[in-house]
Each structure stands twice: as C-alpha cells, then as structure tokens.
Amino acid sequence: MTVTPEQFRRVHTDVPGPRSRALLDRAGAALPAGLGSVLPVFVEAAGGGVVVDADGNSFIDLGSGIAVTTVGNAAPAVAERAAAQLRRFTHTCYLVNPYESYVEVCERLNALAPVRDARTALFNTGAEAVENAVKVARAATGRPAVVAFDHAYHGRTLLTMSLTAKNTPYKQGFGPFATEVYRAPMAYPYRWPSGADRCAEEATAALTELVDRRIGAGNVAAVVVEPIQGEGGFVVPAPGFLPSVARLCRERGIVLIADEVQSGIARTGAWFACEHEGIEPDLVTTAKGLGGGLPIAAVTGRAELMDAVPAGGLGGTFSGNPVACAAALGVFEEIETHDLLARARAIGDTMLTALRAIAEEHAVVGDVRGRGAMVAIELVGPGTTPAPELTARIARRCHRDGVLVLTAGTYGNVLRFLPPLSIPDALLAEALTVLRAAVAAETGRSGAFTAQRVP
C-alpha cells in the first residue's frame, strides 16, 4: 500500500539543508561533474503534489520529474501493479521469452494513438524511441534524410543529439554528429519575425523550400516534430502549422513522426498533444509519463511502416521490461479511473488564468502559453530580449520558498510548469501565489515580496 506525504509546503532549513549538503558532498566525490540537479535536495518521499527532502522540507512539485510522474509519484495503481510484477519475475527479455503485459501495453497504445491500423514496439527512453522511429522511417522509405526543427529537443544519443537544436549543454564537445539531418524553422508565434499572424504560412513555406529545393523530397525519410516543444520552451506551434506539415509529408511520401515524449499520455488534456490539431502522424513516440516513474518508451505507427523492419531489427535487452509494463498499465488505469484528461484541462485553465494575471502586472512576462498541465511563461527584457538571468533568479527564489519549478528554452528564459495531475487545488493555488511573489520581488516591483520561512 502506498503512503502519500502530507500535502503542505514547508521550508524550515536553508535550501539545500544540512543533510542534503552532506549527501551532495558524497555525490561530488562519486559522480562526474556532468551530472547536475535543478534543485539539489535529496528526496525521501513524494506524492500528491509535494516532494519531501532529507531535511524534512516539503516542496510543491511543478516539475513532475520532467513530465514523468503525470499521474503522481507512486500512484496506487502504478505502485501496486509494479510490486506485484516484481514478486512474479523481474526480467526475461521479450526477445527471448515474451510475456502478456508487453502485449497489453502495445494494445492500449494502438487503441489510443491517433494512428490508423497501429502497431507498437517498446523501448526504454524517449531518445531510444525517437531513434527507432527514424530507423523505421528509413527502412520503410529507403531514404536517408531527416528534418527536425529549430528549438527542438529529441534526446542525448548520437542521432537524437543531432536532431536537437540547442548546443549547450546537450551537444557541446560531443561531435561530430549524424549526417543527413536538416533543420527547418519552427512556427514560434511569439518570436516569428513578421508576426504571429504570418507565422504558420511562412514557416510552412520555409519547410517546403527546404524539403523540395535544398534536400529533394525524394531523399527525405521523415520529418520529426514535437506537437508542443518541450526543452525548447513549451512552444505551441502557430495554429494550422502542424496540419500543413502533415499535408506536406503525405503529398511527398515522407513519414511524419510526432515526438510526444514530453507532451503525450494525458499531459495536455488529451492522450496525445497532436489531437488538439487533429493531425494523424505516421509514427508517434512516447516515454516519460508512460511509465509513471519507471523507464519505458514506445514507438506506435502504421502497420505497413512498422512491419518494414525485419525480425530482430527492433528491441533491446531491457526494452519493455515487465515491471515497467506493469507500471504503464497502472498509468492507463489511473488516467481512466480518475478522469485525468479532464483534470489536466482544469489545471491548465487555473494556471493560464493565474499566469496571464502575472503577465498583466509585469512586462517581463512576454508570453504565456501551453495546453493542459503543460504551460510556461517566457521572460524578456526591452524589445523581447531574452532574460535568462532573471529567469534563473525567479526559479531560485521559488525553490528557496518551497516551490519546484523548471527552466527551459533555447535562450534559457522560460519557466515551464508540469504539475502532477494528482496535485490538490489548494497546493496549486499556493504555488502560483509563491511564483507571483517571486516575479514581483525579482523585478523590483514596489511592495516586493519578502520571503518568509513557512511554519
């Protein structure tokens, strides 16, 4: 039986506190410098809408482990199914001895994904899923080239680093990168040079020119797009852009891959973010929220594409691990039992209303955007100049005052919010109050908030 921590915010030490600092010293002696933490406090419990650290501080969670614990940390159906599977067996490798839970997860994804006549293969991480989706597209089309977008993030493997747009910290020093990867402008309404109204049309024209003139459509295997960009800053493409991308791909025999690693599995108030625009990708990748905290990922796609890879061409030792499959089935149960699609939409309405109110008070909030429980604010200086230092200060103040937030964006100037769908309304409201005070304090507004210890 799972035990959910008490649902309140409390900070009664420095952040990090003494026990976390001692553990950080141990980590510094054992771990490489390339591993860092957004909020370097060591967690001892989590659930509902809080994360509790080794010093007894309780933080309101607006990060969900980067969109992983969408249904909550140790959600009952997830924990109970995973524990029961652990008692039966931990591993056989599906490629050696198959098991029913792998098939069940695939059946569920086939039924839920906006893909006709679907088949699914399971993997371990989002990067693996994206890489395998490209493999499928290349095998099915016999073409080499792949198109990705500005501000994209697709992972940390060689190919997915190549698809990722942002250099530091994801690519710096790790080249040379994979060949036959091309980049098109993303339809980013807030930063489109000629304005949001012309964004979709002009971005589509740029993609068309890239595909038809610079690469040659007959050489393009796939276009990979996030229906809402994640690390790129929660960029919601201009209305009409995604349908235009889908139409271009369909007309030229190009495989459309929707990377839903961060946006999928109920996060945006739909099972998949591409449903908001009514597009039907050829392949869709999922991970993060799929396992409720356990590592599992998937590629779901049209049967004629998925079957283009010969036997043995897909899979891996741990891909679709039985404990992770049991957890994924628990995620589906939690979403359906508690109507978490509606909950995500309600959370989004609450957050967008509050964030727009903050934007009205503070000109530094240049844009408010997102869908469901995947929303963000972009912080700017004069002339929409990105303000990464201000963003970092606001994030640190929120952390100090007991609210876990994440930063994002190509320019490091976006605060992104990914609360677990299990967060109580009162905690969400309190977190937004803390955020509002942090923005006021760091922008020097009169009557700026002075942080107090939470009793």
N, C-alpha and C positions, 0 to 999 in steps of 0.2 A: 504494500500500500504506500502510495506517495504522500509525502508531507510537504505542504506548501508553506513557505515562510510567512510570518505576519506581514500584512500589506501596509507598510508605512515607510516613510522616508526618515532616516535618522543618520546624522553625521556627528559623532562625538569625539573624533580624533582628527589630527591632520590627515590629509589625503595625499599619498598613502600613509596609513598608520604604522605603528611600530612593528607589528607582526608582519605586515606586508613588506615593510622595508627590509626586515631580516630575510624574508623569502626572496626579495629582489637581489640581495647580496649573494645568496646561494645561486640564484639563476645566473647572475653575472659571471660567476665562476664556472658554470657548467654549460651555458648556452652561447651560441655565436652572436656577435653584435648585430647580425642581420635580422634577428628576431626582436620585434618591439611590441609594445602594448599601448593601446589608446588610453586606457585608464589603468595604470599599473597597481591594481589592488587584487589580491588573491582571493578567489571566490570559494566560499564554503557552502553556500546554499543559494538556490534561485527558484523562482516560480511565481505564477501570477503576473505581477508587474514589477518585481523587485529582484535585485541581485545583492546578496549579503556577503560582506568580505570577512577576512580572517580577524579583523579587529571589531567586528560587530556592527560596522556601518552598513546601512541599508540604502541602496541607490535605486531610484526609479529607472527602469530599463526602457530606453527609447532606441535600443540598438538590436536587440534580439540576436546577438552573436552574428551580426551582419545578415539579417533576414533568415536565419536558420530556425530559431525557436518561435516560429509563427504561431503555433498552437500552444506555446508556453514551454518553459523548462520542465521536463519530467511530467508532461501532461499524462493523466492517468492511463488512457488507452495506449499511449506510446510506451510508457514505462512497464505496464503490466504485460503487454504482448512481447516486448523485448526480453523481459525477465523470464517469461515462460519459455521462450525460444532458447535462451541461454541454458536452461535446465535440460533441454532435449539434446541439442548439439549446437556448437558454435560455428562449424565450417565443414563443408565437404568440397567446395568449389563446384559451381554449377556446370562447368565444363567437364567435370569428372562424374559427379553424381548429382543430378538435378533434384529439386525439392519444390513443393507446391507453392510456397509463399512467393518465390520468384515469379511464377506464372501469374499468381493473383495480382501482384503489383503491376505487371505488364498489362493484364486485362483491364485493370482500373484506369491506367493511363490511356490505353487505347480508346476506352469509352469516353473519357473526359476531354482529351485533347481535341482542339479544332482541326483535326486531320482526318480525312476520309480513308477508310479501309486501312487502319493503322496497325503497325507492328512496333514493338518496343524492345530495346536491349538496355540492360542495366550496367552501370559503371560506378565509380567511387566518388568522383568530384566533378564540379562544374567544368573545369578545364578539360578533364577526360571526355566529358560528354560532348563539348564543342569540338574537340579534336576528332572524335569518332564521327560526328555528324559530317565534318569535312571529308573524312575518309569515305563515308557512304556516298556523298555527293560526287566525289571524284570517280569512284568505282562505277557509279550509275551512269555518269555522263561521258566518261573518258576524257574529260577536260581538266586542265591544271589550275586555272586561276581562281582566286577567291577575293571577293570585295568586302571590305569592312568600312567602318565609318569613323570620322573624327569623334573624339571623346569616348570611343568605345573601350570597354574592358571585357576581356574574354578569358583571362587566366594567366598562369605562370609557367606553363610548359613552353617548349620552343615555338611551336606553331601558334599557341594562343597568346604568347608574348608578341609574336609578330602581328597578330590581329589587333592587339591592344594599342591604343593611340598614345597614351601617356608614357613618357620616357622614365622619369624619376618618380618613384623608386623601382618601377616594375621592369625596366629594360636596361637601365644604365649599366654598362660594363658587361652585359650578358650576350652581346652579339658575337658573330654575325647571325642574322635572323633568317627565317624561312623565306624562300623565294616564291614568286608568283602570288604575292599578297599586295593588293591595291587598296587605296583609301579614297572614299568619297566624302563630301561634306554632309554632316548631319543637319537635318531640318530643325535647328535650335532656335525657336522663335525669339527668345529674349536677346540673343546675340546675332541674329541674322542681319547683315549689313544694310539691306534695303527695307527692313522692317518685317514684322511678323506676318503681315497680310500677304507678302510675296514669298514667304519662306518656303512653303510646300512646293509651289510651282518651280521656283528657281533651283531648289535642291534636287528635285526630280530631273530637271534639265541637266544639271551637273552630273548626276549619276548616269543618265542616258549617254551623255557625251563620253564619259569615262569608259563605259561598257562598249559602246558601239565604235568609237573612234580610237581610243588610246589602247584598249586591250583587244578588242574584237569579240563580239558577243559569242562567237563560236568557240572561244577559248575559255569562257567563264563557267566554272563548275557551280559556284554558289555565291550568293550574297548573304552575309551574316549580319543580322541586325537585332539589337535589343529593343523590344517594343517600348520600354522605358529604360533609358540608360541608367546603370547603377553607379559604379565608381565615377563615371563621367559627370555626375551631378544631378541624377534624377531628372534628366532631360526628357520631357514628354514631346515627341515629335509633333510638328505642326499638323493640325487636322488635314487629313487627305494624303499625307505623305506616305504612310505605310501602305494604304491601298494602291498608290501609284507604284511603289516598289514591287508589290506583289504582282501587279499587272505587267510591269516590265519583265519580271522574271518569267512569268507564264508565257508571254509572247515570244521569248527568246530561248525557251527550254532551259532556263537557269534554275537551279534548286534554291528555294528561299528557306533559309534557316533562321528560325526565331530563337534567339538566346533568351530563355526565360529562367535562367538560373537564379536570379535575384527577384524577378517580378512574378514568377509563377507560384502555383499552389496556394491560392486564396489571398495572396498579399495585397492585391489591388482591388479586392471586392468581386473578382471573378476568378475562376480557376486559373485562367491564363490572361495576361495583360493584352495579348493581341485580340482577344474577344471584344474589347472596347471599341476597336476599329473594324470589327467584322472581317478580319483577314484570316485566311486558311493557309498557314505555312506548309511547305512540303515536309520539313523536319522541325521539331521543337525540342530544345534541351531543357532539362530540369535538374535541380540538385537542391542545395540549401534547405528550404522549408520542406522538402520531400521526406526527409528522414527524422524530422523533429529533434535533431541533435546528433543523430548517427549518420555516418558517411555513406551516402547513396546518391546516385545520379542516374539519369536516363536520357536516351535518345528515342523519341517517338516519331515515326514517319510513315509515309505512304508505303504500302507493302512492296510495290514494284521497285522502289528505291532501296528499302532495307534489304530486300532479297537479292540485290545486285552483288552483295559481298558474299563470297563463297564460305562454306563451313570452316570455322577456325579463324576467320578474319576479324571477328569481333570478340570481345570479352576480356577477361583477365583473372588472375588468381583470386582476388578478393571482390570482384565485380558482382554486385547483387548478393552480398553476404547475407545469410539467413537471418541474423539478428537485426541487421539494418532493414531487411524486407519486412520483418515483423513490425518494426517501428513505423515504417511507411504505411502499413495497413492501419496502424493506430492513428496516424495523422489523418488519413481519409475518414476514419471513424469520428475523430474529434471535430473535424470540419463539418461533417454532416449532422452529427448529433446536436451540436451547439449552434448550428447555422452561422458559422464563422464568416461566410461570404457577406452576409448582412452586417455582421459585427465589424468587418473591415471597412465597409462603406460608412458605417456610423462613426467609427474612429476617424476616418478621413474627413467627414463633414465637420466634426468637432475641431480637428487640428487645422484644417484650412481656414475655418472661421477665425480661430484664435490667431493664426499666423498672419492673416490679412489685416487683422486689427493692429498687430505689431508693425506691419509694413506701413499702415497709415500714420503711425506715430513716429516712425524712424525712416528717414530717406535712405539709410544704409541698406535697408532690405529692398533690393532692386527687383526681386521676383519671388513669387510664391507659386509652387507647382507640385503636381503629383496626382496620384489616384489611390483611393482607399487608404490603407495604412502604410503608404509609401510616398511620403511628402518631404518637401525641402524648402529652404529659403536660400537665396543667393545674395551674398553681402558684397556691397560695392562702395567705392568712393566716388569722387566727382566724375561725371561723364561715364558712368557704369564701369569704371576701372575696378578690376577685381581687388578685393580686400582680404587676402589670406591671413594677415597678421591679426586683424580684428576678429576674423572667424575663429582663429586659434584661441584668442583671449576669451571670447564668449564661451567656447567649448570648455576651456579650463575652469572658468567660473562656474559653469553648470556642474562640472564634475566635483568641484570643491563643495558645492552646495547640495550635492546628493542626487544629481540627475545625469545619467549616462547618455551622451549624445555622440554622434559620429560626424566627421567631416568628409567631404568628397569634392569632386570636380577637378577638371584639368588644371585649374588655377588655384585649387585649394581653398576656395572661397564659398563653399556650400556646406550648410548644416543639413544633414539628412536625418530623417526620423522614421524608425522602423519598430514601433512598439509591438510587443506580443499581443495577439488578439485576445489574450486572457487578462489583459490589464484592466483593473477596475476603473470606472469612470472618474471616481474621486482622485485616484492617483494620477490619471492622465491630466486632469484639470490642474492639479498641483504642479506637475512637471511643466506645464505651459506657463503657469504663473512664475515659476523659477526662471524659465527661459526669458520671459518678458522682462523680468527684473535684470537679468544678466545683460541683455541687449541695451537696456537703459543705462546701466552702470558703465558699460564699456564704451558707449558712445558719448558719455559726458552729459547726458540729459539732466536738466535741473531736477533736484529731488531724487538723485540716483540712489539705487538700492544699495544698502549696506548689508553685506551678508552676515547672518547670524547663525550660530550653531542651532541645529534642530534638536529640541529636547527629546 
